[in-house]
Amino acid sequence: MKLVTWNLNSINARIDHLINFIKNNQADIYLVQELKCTNENFPYEQIKDIGYHSYVNGQKAWNGVALISKDPLQITHYKIPTFIEDENARFIEAEIKIPSIKKKIKLINIYLPNGNPIDTEKFEYKINWMKKFNEYILYNYKNNIPMIIGGDFNVIPTDEDVYSPQNFKNDACTHPLTREQYRILTNIGLTDAVKYFIEGKTNWTFWGYRGGGWQKGNGLRIDHFLTSSDINDLIKSVKIDRTPRGWEKASDHTPVILEI
């Protein structure tokens, strides 16, 4: 099984990029974020035409996540069960099966809040979102539920995951409280798959539009896969495909591919 996470930064603006990538990549499931469209405006038909099903949690103008799958999926949640009052479309969960694992696996796609600037309510919302999310993940972990969590976490886990830590010292993605909440997940036993499989300083998943970040190689890592121990044993490879970041009018993120 091959899974891909990719923040598209507007699915309708980059539907041709997505279609071309799917045709060549042929993964089983795509976890996409930052749709910037409502459910009604999602390009279902174009994705159906290439043989995939779409499951969407959209929102006007901002946010939005979706699962795009070769086979039908059973969607279990569109909101974090511990944070159902959240008004933003940042979460979608399905259950999938792998023959070698007896229990159903929770496949979770997230678009975690950016949180900038850090002296505003946006950062407070980010940390609260992370705490509510962690509550749910800890519950699943304590009940021995296999999990694959993918998406745009808007977390730079360590200084090794950004081209210039000094430039991001006041950023919400590197804030000690942000990193603390992220470490809760890795400390309980979830594996940061990209960090484990790809050497630091070569594992960027994002290059900003400003200042020629892509051209200069000034990247950072904020797109992650976290996997539980029963999944870890089955991981065949983790790759970052930089090619789409070089396309005309590209997303500022590039796909991360997990094969199990």
N, C-alpha and C positions, 0 to 999 in steps of 0.2 A: 504494500500500500504506500502510495506517495501523497504527501500533503504539502501544500504551499500556503504560506502567509504573505500577504502583500497589501500594503496601504496604497490605494490607487490615487488618493487625492482628487476625487471626483470620478465616479465610474462612467458617467455619460461623456465626460470630456476625454476619457481614455479607453473607451470601449474597444476601439480598434486595437489598441495595445494589448488589452486583456484577451481578446479573441485570438490574436496572432500568437500570444504566449501560450494559451491553452492548446491550440492546434499543434504546436511544436513540443510542448511539455507533457501533455496528456496525463496529468496527475489525477488521482482519484477524487480528491477534495481540495477546493481552494477556500481559504479563509481570507476574506477581503474586508478592508476597513476604509473609513472616511469616504463613504459613498456620496455624500452631499446630495441626496435625493430622497424623496418619499418612496414608499412601497409602490405607489401607483406609477411613478416615473422610472422605475428600475427597468433595464433593458432585458426583460425575461425572454422575449422571442429570439433575439440575436444569440443568446446563450443556449436556448433550446435548440436552435438550428444546428449547433455543433455537438448536440447530444448530451447536454448537461441540465440538471435540475437546479433551480434557484430557491433559496430560503432567505428571506430578507427582513431585517429590522431597520427600517429607514427613518429618516428625519429630514425635514425641509432645511435646505441650505447647509447644514452642518452634520457632522457625526455620521452614524449609520454603519452597520456591519452586515455581512451576508456570508452564507455557506453555499458554495457552488459544487455540485457533486454529480459524478457519473451515475450513481445509483441513488434511489430515493432514500431520504434520511428521515429519522424520527426526531423532530424538534421537541425538546423538553422544556426549555425556558428562553424567554426573550428579555428577561430582566434577572439580575442577581437575586436569588430567592431571599437573601438577607437585606436587600435594598430595593424592594419593589416600588418604593416611592420615587425612585430616580426617574426624572422626566426625559433624560437623554438616551438616545439609542446607541449603546456602547457594548452590548452583550448579546450573544446568541449561543445556545448550547444544543448539541445533538448527542444521541447515543449511537455508537457504532460497535461492530463486532469484528474481532480478529479470531480466527479459529484456535490459535494456541492459548488464548486467554478466555477463561470460562465466563467471567463477568462481563457485562456490557461496559464499554469505555465511554467516559464523558469526554466529548470533544468540545472545547470551549474556545470561542473566538472573541477577543476583546479589543476595544479601542479605548485605552485608559486615558483619562484627562491629561492634558499637557500641564496645566497648573501655573503657567506664567501670566503675569508677574508674581513673584513669591510673596509680595506684601499686600496681596489682594485676596478676596474671597475665592478666586479661582484656585489658589493653592490649597486653601482650606477644603474646598470641594474635592480636589485631587486626593488628599490624604484621607479624607473621610471615605471616598470611593474605594481606595485601596484597603482600608480597614474592613469595610463591609465585604469586599471581595475575598479578603483573606479569611474572614469568618466562615464563609461558605466553603472555600477550598480546604480549610482545616477540618471542617465537618466531614467532607468527602474522604479526606485522607485518614481520619480516625476510623472511618467505616470501611477502610480498605477498598475504596472504589478506584479503579484505574483511571488515570486522567492524562489527556494531552491538552495543554493550554497554549494557544498561539495568538499572535496579533501584534499590534503596535502598543507596547507597554508605556511608551514615553518615559522610560527609565534607562539611564546610562549607569549600569551596575557598579562600575569601578572606573578609576582614572585611565585604565588601560583600554577602555571602550570608547574613547574620544580622542580626536587628533590633538586637541589642546585643552587640557583640564583647566588651565588658567582662564580661557575664554568662556568657560561654562561654570565658573565658581559661584555665580549668583543665579544659576538656572534651576528651575524646578525639577528638571530631569536628573540633576546630580545632587540635589539637596540631601543632607543627612537623613531627614525624615522620610524622604522618598526611598532612598537606598535601604533604610531600616525596614520599611514595609516589604520591599522586594526580598530582602534577606530572610524574612520570616518564612517565605515560601521555599527558598533553597535550604534553609536550616532544618526544615522538617523532613527533607529528603527528596524534594523535587529537583530534577537535574536541569540546569541551564544548558540545553543541548548544543546551541551554537558555540558557547564558550568551551564546552568539552571537546568538540570536534574540530574547531577552527581556531588557529593561533591568533592571539590578540594582535591588534594593529593591522590585521588583514581581514577582519570580520565586520567591517562597516556595513550597515544596511540603509543608511540615510546620508545624503549630501544636500545641504540647503541650497536654495536658488541664489541667495545673496552672496556677493563677493567671490563668485566663481568657485564655490566649494567643490563641485564635481571635477572641474578642470584641474584644480590644485590638489585633489585627493584628500580634501579636508572633510573626512567623514566621521560618523559615530554609529554606535550600535544601540538601537532602541526597539528593534523588532525581534521577538524572541519566541522560542518554543520551550515550555517547561513540561517535563514528562515524569510520571511516577515510576517507581523502581521496576514494576512489572513490564512497563513499556521500554525502559532503558535497555533491557536485555535483548530486545528485538530490533534496536536501531541499526540500520545498515549504513546510512550515511546522512550527513547534514551538509548542505551546500548553499552558498549565496550566489545567485546569478546576477552579475552586475550589468549584463547586456542591456536590459530594458532602461536602466538609468541613463544610458547614452542615446536613447532614441529622441527624436524631435518631440518637443512638448511633453517630456517625460514626467512621471511622478517623481517627487524628491526621495521616495523610498524605492527599494528594489526587492524582488522576491527572495524569500528564504524557503528552502526545500528540505523536508524531512522525509526520509524513506525508511520504512519499517517492514 
